[in-house]
């Protein structure tokens, strides 16, 4: 997959700028990046960033995130205080409104979850389970095309919070089958 919108560094800076300062540590940043990227992929079938993700014991992470963050700190784009990360620069890329309309609600939704909830949810994703063979084989890169399997990104509510109606089924068209 190519034609990405953001570099990995710009994606990290965008996330850090969108979430309240000091709220993202290394774990939360990785989980948020994964959910935003895969949510965008699920909805558009297009990659958002150049970031790749790997399945490790702590769930999906930006592949090589430690080196990326270290490079960003050396170039004065971020400041790391232990696990906490703060942005010192703005992303170089301007993101189109249509893209922001997809990713900003994802950022808002997933940044509200606790670290424990983010980890649990990320371990339950099909893309993570498939890549790690149900957590038996760690360290492999997660195929971004697996985002299509993450049906939890389907919104089951309308904007005003009401549940959507399930499709009506004409029971006369159902084919009966036998059970024992």
Residue, then its C-alpha position, 0 to 999 in steps of 0.5 A: x500500500x502506498x499513497x500515504x497521507x502522512x509520514x510516521x513522524x507527522x502522524x505521531x505529531x498530529x496525534x500528540x497535538x490532538x490529545x491533551x498535553x501530557x496524556x499520551x505515553x509510549x503505550x497510549x501513543x502506539x495504541x491510538x496510532x493503531x486504532x486511528x490508522x486501522x479505523x481510517x483504513x477500514x473506512x477508506x481502504x487507503x493507508x493514512x500514514x507510512x507507519x507499519x505496525x508489529x504485534x508484540x506482547x503489549x499489543x500492536x505498536x508502531x514498528x520500530x517506534x523506539x527508534x522513531x521517537x528517539x530520532x524525533x527527540x534528537x531533532x527536537x520534534x518531541x520531548x520525552x519525560x520517561x514514558x510521557x511524550x510532548x510535541x515540540x513541533x507541528x506536523x509538516x503536512x496539512x491534512x485535508x478536511x475530509x481526512x480530519x473528519x474521519x480521524x479526529x472522531x477516532x482520536x477523540x473516541x480512543x484517547x478517552x479510553x484507559x491504558x488498560x482498555x486500549x491494551x485489552x481492545x487491541x489484543x482483541x482485534x482480528x489483525x493482531x490475533x491473526x498476525x501473532x497466531x493468537x499471541x503465540x508468535x510475536x514480532x511480526x508486522x501486521x498487514x494493513x489490509x487486515x483492517x478490513x476485518x475490524x468490524x468494531x469500527x462500524x458505527x451502530x448508532x446514529x449521530x444523536x445516539x439512537x441505535x440503528x434498526x437492523x435490516x428487515x428480513x422477509x421470513x417467507x424467503x428464508x430456506x428452512x433447514x433441519x437440526x437434530 
